[in-house]
Every structure is written in structure tokens, then in C-alpha cells.
């Protein structure tokens, strides 16, 4: 919305804090390696048998080299879609036999430099959320 621009101030990194810094956010907050489960959604009820679990992962400037999906207590490698660049989100999917009952799914990504997504759940403030995306599903 640059049409609303009313002032520009030239400064240095050390001598100026952007809008969110005095409000408790980190001055330098790199985008962390993240992944998301898009299907099935949390609380979904799906049929038993071959099920597709899918989503996206991202780690700008580093890219995504691997995505793993946990079904209950076991991790499985996901299939990665093509990679446009290290700055784009990368789609992933896994098709797996899932039996009846309640199941917990989780996802984690590994960036192009080999660093695995941080498993510790932290809120977005002050410098970005961490933790695995977890969903619970019912299989009938």
C-alpha cells in the first residue's frame, strides 16, 4: 500500500527499531523451518485403508530437503513435489495404510542445510512459532 506512504527515514540497523520491536518482538526474526498438515484436518473422520496425508513445508533461503510424517509413534518419509526455488513452499504427501481407531498425525521438515524443524512448541512472539503441526483423526 505504498500509496499511503507519507514519510521515509534513512537510518542504520542499530539506530532504529521497527514498529514491532518496542512491542516485544525480536529485531531480527528469521523465518524458521516449518511444515503444515493440510489433509486430513484435525477432527476429521476418514475411512480405514489407504489414506493420503498431505501439506506444505517451507524454509526460505534454505529450501526443504525432507519431510516426515508421524502416524501415532512411527515416522515415515513423505514424497516431495518439485522444487521451484529455495524460497518457495514445497508440497508433500504420503499414502499409508491406516487402520480403524483414533490416530495422531504430526509432520516435521528438514531444510536444505540439514537442520530439522524444532519440535519445541513456542508461541509466535517474540521471534516466530516452533513445534510440529499435530492433528488427531478418527478412522472408521
C-alpha positions in Angstrom: 0.0 0.0 0.0 2.7 2.5 -0.9 0.1 5.0 -2.0 -0.3 5.7 1.8 3.4 6.3 2.3 3.9 9.7 4.0 7.5 9.6 5.2 10.8 7.8 4.5 13.6 7.8 7.1 17.1 6.6 6.2 18.8 5.0 9.1 21.0 2.1 10.2 20.1 -1.3 11.7 21.4 -0.4 15.1 19.9 3.1 15.4 16.3 2.3 14.6 13.7 -0.2 15.9 10.9 -1.0 13.6 7.2 -0.8 14.8 7.0 -4.3 16.4 10.4 -4.3 18.3 9.2 -1.9 21.1 6.1 -4.1 21.4 8.2 -7.2 22.4 9.0 -8.8 19.1 12.6 -9.7 18.1 14.5 -7.2 15.9 15.9 -10.0 13.8 13.4 -12.8 13.3 14.4 -15.2 10.6 11.7 -17.4 9.1 12.1 -20.8 10.7 11.8 -24.2 9.1 8.1 -25.1 9.3 5.6 -27.6 7.9 1.9 -28.0 7.9 -0.7 -30.8 7.6 -3.5 -29.7 5.3 -5.3 -33.0 4.8 -6.9 -34.6 6.7 -7.9 -31.8 9.0 -7.9 -32.2 12.8 -11.0 -34.0 14.0 -11.7 -35.5 10.5 -13.3 -38.9 10.2 -11.8 -40.9 7.3 -12.3 -44.5 6.0 -9.8 -47.1 7.0 -7.3 -48.3 4.4 -5.0 -46.3 2.1 -5.1 -42.7 3.3 -3.3 -39.7 1.8 -1.8 -37.2 4.3 -0.5 -34.0 2.6 0.6 -30.5 3.3 3.3 -27.9 2.7 6.7 -27.1 4.2 8.9 -24.0 3.9 12.3 -22.7 4.9 13.0 -19.6 2.8 16.6 -19.2 1.5 17.4 -22.8 2.6 14.7 -24.8 0.9 13.2 -28.1 2.0 15.1 -31.4 1.6 12.9 -33.8 3.5 9.5 -34.1 5.2 8.5 -36.8 7.6 5.0 -37.7 8.8 4.4 -39.4 12.2 1.4 -41.7 12.4 1.0 -42.4 16.1 4.6 -43.3 17.1 6.3 -44.1 13.8 7.9 -41.7 11.3 7.6 -42.1 7.5 9.2 -40.2 4.7 6.9 -38.1 2.6 7.1 -37.7 -1.2 8.2 -34.1 -2.1 6.7 -32.2 -5.1 9.1 -30.4 -7.4 11.1 -27.6 -6.1 10.8 -24.2 -7.8 13.4 -22.5 -5.6 14.7 -22.5 -2.1 12.3 -19.6 -1.3 9.1 -21.4 -2.3 6.8 -23.5 -0.2 7.2 -27.2 -1.0 4.2 -29.6 -1.2 4.5 -33.1 0.2 2.3 -36.2 0.6 2.3 -39.7 1.9 -0.1 -42.5 1.2 -0.3 -45.0 4.0 -2.5 -47.8 5.3 -4.3 -46.6 8.4 -6.5 -48.9 10.5 -9.6 -48.1 12.5 -9.4 -46.1 15.6 -8.1 -42.7 16.8 -4.7 -41.6 15.4 -2.4 -38.7 15.9 -0.5 -37.3 12.9 2.4 -35.0 13.0 4.8 -33.5 10.5 8.4 -32.2 10.5 10.6 -30.8 7.8 14.3 -30.7 7.2 15.7 -27.7 5.5 18.3 -27.7 2.6 21.2 -27.2 5.1 20.2 -30.4 7.0 18.6 -28.7 10.0 15.4 -30.5 11.3 12.4 -28.4 12.3 12.4 -27.5 16.1 9.9 -29.8 17.9 9.5 -27.5 20.9 6.1 -25.7 21.0 6.6 -22.0 21.3 4.2 -19.1 20.6 4.9 -16.7 17.7 6.2 -13.9 19.9 8.9 -12.8 20.1 10.7 -14.4 17.1 8.4 -17.0 15.5 6.5 -20.1 16.4 8.1 -23.5 16.6 6.8 -27.0 17.1 5.3 -29.7 15.0 1.8 -29.4 13.5 -0.2 -32.2 15.1 -3.7 -33.4 14.2 -6.0 -36.1 15.7 -8.2 -38.1 13.3 -10.8 -40.8 13.6 -10.5 -43.7 11.2 -13.6 -45.9 10.7 
